[in-house]
Amino acid sequence: MITVKEPGAAIQLIQRTAVNEFPTILKICALLILLILPSIAIYNVTLHPLAKVPGPKLYAMSDLPHLHKLVTGRWPFELKKLHDKYGPVVRFGPNDVSFTSPQAWKDIYGYRTATKKIFMKDLRLYRGTLTSSPNILIANDADHSRMRRLLSHAFSEKALRSQEDLMEVYIGKLISALRNRAENGVGGGIVDMAKWYNFLTFDVLGDLAFGEPFGCLDSGGYHPWVELIFLGFKLASYMQAIKRHPWLMPIVKLVLPRDLIRKQSDHQKMSFEKAKQRAELGPKDRPDFMSHVLRANDEQAMTLNEMGENANILIVAGSETTATLLSGTTFWLLKNPGSYKKLKDEVRSAFQDEKEINLQEVSRLPYLLACLKEGLRMFPPVPSGLPRLVPEGGAFVDGIWLPEKVCRWQSLVVLLNLMMLTHKKKSVSVPHWATYHSASNFTLPDSYIPERWLDDPRFAHDNTDALQPFSYGPRNCLGMNLAYAEMRLALARVIYNFDFELQPESRSWDKADIFVFWQKGPLNVKITSRKL
C-alpha cells in the first residue's frame, strides 16, 4: 500500500503518474479512434436509414467534405455537380438530403394538410437574437403567424402604392449620380453597378425600416453600418458550421478575427436600437414599415424587442437580395446583346418621357419581367437551400421516404458520430442554384434566355414551378411584391436613361464565392447617357 504523509506529496505523485502514463493514454485514445471511425463510416454508408439515397460515399461518411466546401465559399457549385452526377435526390451528409424537383418545394415547404406534416426550420442556419425575443425567421408557428400578420400590413398593395414615391426619390438619386459620372467623365465614365445598386437598396430599406436612409447614394460610398453587414456574410458560413457542431467553437475562435465577431455584434445592436427608437416615436404620416405595423398593433402586438429583432432581418433580406438580383440581371443582359437590345426597345418605346415610368406602367412590360425572372434563375440572390427538419414519424419527399430517427441505437450513434464531424438531425432542402441550373428542370439551363418565360415553344417542357426564389408556403418571403416593384422601377429607369458596355475585367463577374450571399466583385460598366 502506498502511504502519503502530506498533501503535497500526493499531488506530486499524481503528477508523476499522469506524466508517466500519458503516452499510454494517448495510445489507447488513438486505438479507439482507429477502431471507431472506420466503424461509423461503414455504418453511415451501408446500414444507415439513408444509405440507399444516391450520393457520394465520402459525403455519406461525414459532414467534413460538406463543411469544407461551405467555409471556402464553393458549396452551391459543388452541390450542383453532385446533382448532375446522381440525379434530383442527393445525400450530401450522413443526415442531409438535397432535392431539385418542383414537387420537393411543396413537400418540404408547403402548407400543412390532413396528410402532410410541417417540416420545421433547421435553426442551425440562422443567427441568434440579441434578446430572448424571436424574429420572424426563427419564431415558432404561433409567433410567426402573429408577426407575419402584423408585418403584412407593411407589404400590402396599399402600402406598396404609398411606398412608390419613396422609392422614386432614391431611384432618382441613383439616376442623377450615374448621369453625373456619364456626362462629366467622373471615373472615366466607368461605374461599378453592383456597388450603386447596393447604395440604392440600402438607402430604400434604411428609410423603410428606420425612417431615414443610410446616405449611401448621397455620399457615393458605404455607410460604416452597411460595411458591418457585409463583414458578417462570411462569418455566417462559419457559424452555420459551428452550429452543426458546437464543440468546434473553441477551435474556430482561435482562427476567426475577434474584431470580425465584435463588429457583427455591433451591427445587430445598432439596428436593434435604431428600430426601437423609431418604434417609440409611434406611427407617422409616412410609408415606412413601422408606421404600418404600429397602426395595426392590437392585443397581439409586437413588443419593442420583437420590432428590433425583425428590423435587423428586414434590412439584410430586403437590400442585399434585391441589389444582387439587379446586378445579376444587368450582367447577364450585357453578356447577351440580343436580350439587352430587346429590353431597351421595349422600355424606350413604352415611354416618351421618364416621368411616365411608374409602378402601374412598368407592370405592363412583359419582357422586363421576363428578364428579371431569368436573372433570378441564373443568379439567385440566395443560392443555397433553406434546410428543414424531417418531422416526427418521418415523411415522404418527392416519393422518397425519410425516417425521422437515425436508428434504434440513435444515442450511441450520435455520440460516436461526433467524432466523425456529423450531426444527429435529419435535414432536407431544395437548393436554388442546383435546382435552377438543372437540365431536368430547364432547357439550356446555363444560358440567359428571358423568352423561356414568354411562352416560347422551345421551352414548353421547362418545369417553371421549380423557380421559387422567394421560397414557398406559409414562410415564403413577405417582401416579394416590394422587391419586384423596386427591381422593375430601378431597371426600367436605368435602361431608359443609359447605355452600358461591360468592361473586360468584369466579364467573369458571376464567378464569385458564396458565403450565404454572393461575394460580389466590381461590376464595371462604361456608362453613356442615352441620346434623345
Secondary structure, DSSP 8 states (H G I E B T S, - for coil): ----SSHHHHHHHHHHHHHHHHHHHHHHHHHHHHHHHHHHHHHHHHTSTTTTS-S-HHHHH-SHHHHHHHHTT-HHHHHHHHHHHH-SEEEEETTEEEE-SHHHHHHHHS---SS-----B-GGGS---SSSS--TTT--HHHHHHHHHHHHGGGSHHHHHHHHHHHHHHHHHHHHHHHHHHHS-GGGGEEEHHHHHHHHHHHHHHHHHHSS---HHHHTS--HHHHHHHHHHHHHHHHHHHHH-GGGHHHHHHHS-HHHHHHHHHHHHHHHHHHHHHHHT---SS-SHHHHHHHH--TT---HHHHHHHHHHHHHHHHHHHHHHHHHHHHHHHH-HHHHHHHHHHHHHH-SSGGG--HHHHTT-HHHHHHHHHHHHHS-SS-S---EE--TT-EEETTEEE-SSS-TTHHHHHHHHGGGT--SS-EEE--HHHHHT-TTTSSSTTS--GGGGTT-GGGTT--GGG--TT--GGGS-TTHHHHHHHHHHHHHHHHHHEEEEE-GGGTTTT---BSSSB-----EEEEEE---
